[in-house]
């Protein structure tokens, strides 16, 4: 099994030039939410994921 590298927020990976402004803004929003404690525990995400997947796969085209 591959060794998992520790994720370091204090020493982030450099951002590549191919990320667009919208993607970078979404990442920044996610970081701010996490720092503010607006997160969902992984156990809860595992329970919700099947609902999210089925809801997105049944959306009607507009």
N, C-alpha and C positions, 0 to 999 in steps of 0.2 A: 504494500500500500504506500502511496506517495505521501511524503511528509507535508503537512499543511503549514504554509508560511503565515506567521502572525501578521495581522492587518494593522498597520501603523497609521493612524490619522495625523500624527505629528510629523511623519516623514512620507508624504504621499508620493505616488508614482507620477512622473511627469505626464502632463496632458498632451496628447498628440494633436497636431494641427488639423486633423480631419474631423474633429468634433464640431458640430455646428452650434450656434448661439443658443438655440432652443434646447438642445441636449444638455449643454453646460448649465443653463438656467434651471433645468429640472434636477440635475445633480445637486446644485447649490441649495435648492429648495429642500431636497431630501436630507442633506446634511444639517440644515437649520432645524428641520423637524426632529431629527434624531437628537441634536444637542438640546432641544427644548423638551425632550422626553415624549414626544408624540410618536410612539412606536407601538408595534404589535408584537407580542411574544411569538417566537417561532412555532410553539405548539398551537397557538390560535391560527396562525397563517396556514399550517398544515390542515386544519379543520376547514378553513374558509376557501382554500385553493380550489377544491373541486367545484364549489359554487361559482367562483369567479370564472373558471374555465368554461363551465357549461353556459353561463350567462353570456360570455363573449362569443362563444361559438354559435349561439342561436340568434344573435343580432340580425336584424333585417337590413338589407342594403338600402340606402336612401337614394 
